[in-house]
Amino acid sequence: MLIRKKLVKRIDRAILLVLFVGFALSIYQIAFPKEGQVASTVLAILRKIPWLAMTLYLVKWFLQHFIRKSPKMFDRRQLPDLTFAGLLFLYEKLKYHVEFLYSDWFLYVLLSVFFVVRIIREGHIIKDRRLTPSMLFGFSFAMLIFVSTALLLIPDVTTHQMTFVDALFTATSAVCVTGLAVVDTASAFTPLGKDMLLVMIQIGGLGLMTFTNFFAVLFRGGMSFRNHLILNDIIQPDQPNSLVSTLVKIVGYTLIMEAIGVFLIHYVSNEKFFTNSYDSWFFSVFHAVSAFCNAGFSTLPDGLFNGGFRYNYPFQIIICLLVIFGGIGFPVVIDLYNTVRSLFRSLFQWLFMRQRFVFLARNLNVHSRLVLTSTTILLVLGMILYFATEYNNTLQDHPTIFGKFTQSLFGSVTPRTAGFNTVDMGGLMQGTILVYLLLMWIGASPSSTGGGIKTTTFTIAISNIVALVRGKGRVELFKREISEDSIKRAFAVMFISFLIIGLAVFLISIFEPEQQLTKIAFECFSAYSTVGLSLNLTPELSTPSKFVLIVTMFLGRVGMFTILFGLFKKVGSSSHRYPKENVLIV
């Protein structure tokens, strides 16, 4: 029995090693120039890897089912391994009969997907006790970025061969749902490339851990205890035992909102703008997903500034609503759902079952109230400021009051991590740029598809300042006292954000001495907050500056505080405390 377990563990490691070699060689084959003989040798090795992985899967399955006291044919716990072996067997049998299965790019995609699925599903193989939930969250994004980079380097994905740096930049921007682009999305990608970009945005918006565990629940009836703890740390539901239902609600809410967005966008879009019905529906799907995930990517030349949609106000309002619903955060949506459900249940029982109406004194928790209030204030304030600063500038192109209102709303919503633009960003007033910097820095709400320091962080910091000015020793919101830990975390997040953005501005100003500091700062704020707006600077950046923005986008999406939280060892509580002493601040 002990020997069998050791063999199974070693086969697990061998499978991971084989798939890693396949993934690494796929990236090498795609991204790096080499002689023809070397490329042929690497390709020959890659074609052997699916067969080798299938053999290892079958050997592992045989050891676990037959080399035991009571052999049995099937075991539900090992069904995924048997499924993977079956898929690889079908690939080996069908690749000589189906042309696209034998193509090089399909082999690269197959090996990359199998490696990512394996490393996520079997994360415990890599010293799982050392991988904290925060580290695994960042690691999953890094893996997704590298896989996406390899996919974008496939010749059939783009209309012209992308460089490795541009592919890495685009993959990071898509996975981190930023929207900054060094190439024109409309013309640089083939239909296959746009499909891949759409998948990257969707997975990046929800997070790879959310997707993998959702499918674990869907196909296996549950998730591992380790993944349960990881997701509990990431999603942070009110009740730990409700994590699975919360996960299903998150994915269900996303698909429902995006489906509604698809039909509404298709309804208000001009069919004459597209060559056929497929293009129209794909346009609707792409922009619904991109808007809800706060990505800001568009398949239109010049983005939403395109002449066919610049004055389509219903379309812009739908985009705004999708951005808002994606940016308020899943905890708020679930809290609203529970509140509305309880209200309708009480009304139904009161009207039809003659039961006493149950009044809930506390319908929404403090987090939800804080998010909804701050979001509303920022939207209204942003609209007013945009209207005031751009009335004699970009709003002159929209003669009607409804048009000006829509543009002001769009100008208030899109800097909050969405990244769409219906105006020439280079023509904005200086006052509008300053407003955009503030809105981009604040961003969306926690546990949403958006970035930034988050609305709750900014609101708690402002509330703490007001409390200090008024001489209060605590922060109170909605008749609740905010914990000291939340206040400390808010100021830590703000400080780290300024540190990262400041360092990025400093480095790019060295690499791009001829560029204006305003444009550089705008670019760095946009990258860190995963917004995607640019003052037409991104395509002009040099390679070192692109790498700076790549790191900035990654840190902005994952969160530098999250990374530090996972890297540093936690200090246990001590039984002693030192005497307190005040330090002069002002």
Residue, then its C-alpha position, 0 to 999 in steps of 0.5 A: m500500500l505504501i509503495r503504491k502511494k509513493l508511485v502514484k505521487r511520483i507519477d503525479r510529479a512526472i505528469l506535471l513535469v511532462l506538461f511543463v516541458g510541453f508548455a515551455l517548449s510551446i512558448y519557445q517554439i512560438a516566441f523565439p527565433k531559431e534555425g529550421q533544424v532546431a524548430s523541427t526537433v522541438l516540434a517532434i518532441l512536442r508531438k510525443i508529449p500528448w502520448l507520454a502524458m496519456t500513458l502516465y495518466l493511464v498508469k496512475w489510474f491502473l495503480q489506483h484501481f487495480i493494485r489494491k486489496s479490493p480492485k474496482m473499475f471506476d472511482r469518482r475521485q479519479l474520474p478527471d484523470l481518466t477523462f484527461a487520458g481519454l481526451l488525449f487518446l481521442y486527440e492521438k487517434l483523430k489528429y491524422h484525420v482532422e486537419f486542424l487537430y494536426s496543426d501546430w497551433f492546436l498542439y500548442v494550445l492543447l499542451s498549454v491548457f492541460f498544463v494550466v488545468r493540471i497545475i491549478r487542480e494539483g496545486h498541492i504537489i508544489k509544497d502546498r503549505r508554502l503557497t498561501p491563498s494570496m500567493l496562489f491568487g497571484f500565481s494563477f494570474a501570472m500563469l494565465i498571462f504566460v499562457s495567453t502570451a503563448l496563444l497570441l504569438i500563434p501566427d493564425v491569431t494575428t494579421h501580422q506576427m506580433t513581437f513577444v513584448d507586444a504579445l505579453f503586453t496585450a495578454t497582461s492587459a486582457v487578463c488584468v482587464t485593463g484595456l491598454a493596447v499597443v496594437d489596434t484590436a480591430s485590425a491586428f487580430t483575426p476572428l480567432g484572435k478576437d475569440m481568444l481575447l474574449v476568453m482572456i477577458q472573461i476569465g481574467g475578470l472573474g479570476l482563474m480560481t473562480f472558474t476552476n472551482f466553479f467547474a469542480v463544483l459543476f462536474r465533480g459535485g464539490m471542491s477540495f478542502r484546500n480550494h475551499l479555504i483558498l476561495n474563502d480567503i479570496i471571496q470572503p463570504d459572510q458565512p463560510n459554509s455558503l461558499v459554494s452557493t456564493l460561487v454559483k451566484i457569482v458565475g450565474y450573475t455574470l452570465i445573466m448580466e452579460a446575456i442581457g447586455v448582449f441582447l440589448i446591444h444587438y437591439v440598439s446597434n445599427e445592422k447596416f454597420f456589419t457585413n452579416s448577422y454573425d459579425s453583429w452578434f459577435f460585436s454584441v457579445f464582445h462588448a457586453v463581456s468587455a464592459f461587464c468585466n471593465a476591460g475596455f477592449s473594443t473591436l471597433p476602429d478608434g474604439l467607441f469614438n468610431g463614427g458609427f457609435r459615437y452618437n449612439y446614445p442608447f448603446q453608450i447607456i447600456i455600456c455604462l450600466l454593464v460597467i456599473f453592475g460589474g464594478i459594484g462588487f459581487p458581495v453587494v449583488i448577493d446582499l441585494y439579492n438576499t434583501v430583495r428575496s426576503l422582501f418579496r417573500s414577506l410580501f407574498q406571505w402577507l398578501f396571499m397567506r395572511q401571515r404577518f409582514v416581517f420587517l427587516a430592520r437591517n436589510l443591507n450590511v454596512h459594506s453594501r451601503l458604503v459601496l452603493t452610496s460612494t458609487t452614486i456620489l462619485l457618478v453624480l460628482g463625476m458627471i457634474l465635473y465633466f459637464a462643467t469642464e467639457y461643455n465648451n470642448t468635447l460636448q459641443d459635438h453633441p447638440t442635444i441635452f440628452g446627448k450632453f447628459t449621456q456623454s457626461l455620464f459616460g465620462s463619469v463611468t468609464p474612468r472607473t476602470a472601464g477604459f472605453n472612450t467616446v472622445d479623442m482623449g488627446g483633446l480633453m481639457q486639463g481639468t478633465i484629465l485631473v478629474y479622470l486621474l482621481l476617478m481612475w485612482i479610486g476605481a471600482s468596488p472590492s470583489s468586482t471586475g474593476g481595479g483601483i484602490k476601491t471605493t470603500t478604501f477611499t471612503i473609509a480614509i475620508s471618513n477617518i480624516v473627518a473623524l480626526v478633524r472633529g476630535k472623534g476617536r473612532v470612525e462611524l458609518f451607518k450607525r456602525e463602528i468601522s474596525e481599526d483593522s479596516i482603517k489601517r488596511a485602507f491607508a496601507v493600500m493608498f500608500i502602496s498605490f502611490l508608491i507603485i504609481g510614483l515608481a512607474v512614473f519615475l521609470i517611464s520618465i527616464f525611458e521616455p524623456e521626450q514625453q510630457l509628464t502629464k501623459i506619463a502619469f495618466e498612463c501609469f494611473s490607468a495601468y495600475s487601476t486597470v482602466g485602459l484609458s490613454l492620452n494616445l501614448t501607449p503605442e509610442l512607448s519603448t520596450p522598457s516602458k512597456f515592461v514597466l506598465i506590464v508589471t504595473m497592470f499586474l500589481g494593480r489587478v492582483g494587488m501589491f498588498t495581497i502579494l505582500f500579505g502572502l509573502f511575509k510571515k504573520v506575527g503571532s499575537s503577543s501577551h505584552r504591550y509596550p507603553k504608548e507614546n505620541v509622535l508629532i505629525v503636524 
